[in-house]
Amino acid sequence: MKKWLWLAVAVLIALLAYVAAGPFLTVRAIREAVKTGDTVKLEKQVDFPALRSSFKAQLADHLAREAGAHVDDGPLATFGIGLANTLMATAIDGLITPTGISAMMEGRRVWERANNEPFSSDGENGKDDDPGEQRPQVLKNPEYDFESLSRFTATVADQKGRPVVFVFSRSGLNWKLSEILLPK
């Protein structure tokens, strides 16, 4: 009887260790997928529908805050905001793809990543860069935080030093990138 109890405890500890290590394994898998350009592996690590929904909500909020009091100016302003939200949602659907996320994590533009152009630290197409220059590390020097048993964050600074928060959510034993909180 004691033998079975110890075995059950050992299995439970191993399961808890695997769940706790899960987000770190996901971050590592995302880094590898971006580094090698493997969009199939990246797709397995990212919840794209949740990520698109999150981006749409964040950008709609930003648009509403920027529009501010102008929305009350009349029906034309309201129509303009509605049109902008629709166009933004369409653009997000096209950009939040494995290629788009890879580019974002590398600090590149989506079209540079799609065309497999060399990385450029100055945002240009890489013509003046040292050919031996390496791409920046994906999720470089993150600050990790378990916010709950099902939510984990990795916070990194963008080019201007503002925090960008990568949110990982657990479903069962698996973790996936589900949200990217952009600086405000």
N, C-alpha and C positions, 0 to 999 in steps of 0.2 A: 504494500500500500504506500509506504514512504517513497519507494522508487517512482511510482506513478505521480505522486505529488511533486517531487523534485523535477521530474520530466516536464510536467505541466508548467511549473514555475519557470523553468529554463526556456520553454517555448514562448511563454508570455514575455519574458525579458527580451528574447531575440526579436519578437514581433514589435515590441515597443521601440527597440533600438533601430529597426528597419524603418519604422514610421518616422522616428525623429531624424534619421539620416536622409529621408526621402527628399526634402527640399534641397539639400546640398547636392544630392545626386542629380536632381533635375537641373540645378544651376550648371553643374558640370556638363551634363548632356547638352544643354542649350549652348554653352560655350563651344563645345566640340562641333556641334551641328553648324553653328555660324562660322567657325574657323574653317571648316572643310566645305562650306557651302551646301551642305546636305539638307535640302528643304523637307525631305520626307521625314528625317529624324526630328527636325525642328517641329514639324506639324504634330508629332506624337507628344511633344512636351508643352504645347501651347493650346489653350482653350480659345480658339479664334472667335467663336460666336460671343463669348463673354467679354473678350478683349475689345471687339468691335462695339459692343453695347456700351462698355465703359467709356471708350473714346467718344462715342456719340453724345453720351450724357455730359462728359466734361466739356466738350466743345460747344454744345448747346448752352450750357451754363455760362461759359465764357462769352459767347455771342450775346446772350441776354444781358449780362452785366455790362458789356461794351455798349450795347444799344441804349441801355438805361432809360432815361426819360423820353427818348425819341419814339419809343413804341407807342406812347399815348398821343403822338402827333396826328394820327389819323389812320384810315384804312390802308393807305398806300405804304406807310411804314410797317404796319402789321403784315401786309402781303410780302414786303421785302424781307422781313425777318423769317417768315415761313419759307420763302424761296431759298434764302441762305441756308436754313436748316436742312432743306431737302438736298441741295447741292452738296453740303458738307457731309451728309449721311452717305451719299453716293460716292464721294471721294474717299471716305473712310473705308467703305467696303472694298474699294480698289487698292488702297494702301496697306490695310492691315492683312497682309498675306505673309507667308514665310519669307519671301524676298524683302518685303517692306520692313518686317521686324528685324531681319538680319541687318539691313542697312541702318536702321535706327540704333541697334545695339553696337554697331561698329562706328557710329558717328558719321555715316555716309548718307548721301542722298539716294533715294530709291532707284533712280535711273542709273546712277553709278554702279550700284550693286547688280541691277538687272543686266547691264551691259558688261559686267565683270571688269570695270575700269579699275585701275590701281587706286589705292587709298591715297587721299591727299589731306594733310593736316590743316591746310588753309582753306579747304572747302572747294578748291578748284578740281580739275579733272586729273591731276597728278602729273602734268607735263613738267613742272619745275621741281618736282620732288626727287629726293635721292631714291634711286631704284631699289636700294637695299633697305629702305625704311619699312618697318613692320607696321602692320595694322594695330590699332589700339586693342587692348584686351577687352573682351566683352565682360560687362559687369565688373569693372576694375575697382578694387578696394571697396567692396560693399560693406555696409553695416547691416548685419543680420538681426532679425528679431522674430521670435515666435509670439504672435499676438493672441493666438488661441491654439487649440489642438488641430484646427483645420485651416489656419491662416498664418502665413509666414511672409515676411517682407525682406527684401534686399534693397537698401537705399544707396544710390550712387549720386555723385555730383555731375551735373551737365557741364558744358564748356564754360558757362558763366558762374559756376559754383553753386547753382541752385539744386535742391534735392529732387531726384527722380526716383519714385518708389515703385519697384517691381513686386507685385503681390502674387503669391503662389497660394492656391487653394487645394485642399486635399479632398479627394473623392475615393472613399474606400482606403486602399493602401497607396494609391498613386497621387502624386502632386503634379500640378500643371500651372504654368503662368496664366493667370486669369485677368490681370488688370495691370495697367501701368499708369500711375498717378503722376501727371505732368506738373511742373512748377506753375504757380499762379502768377 
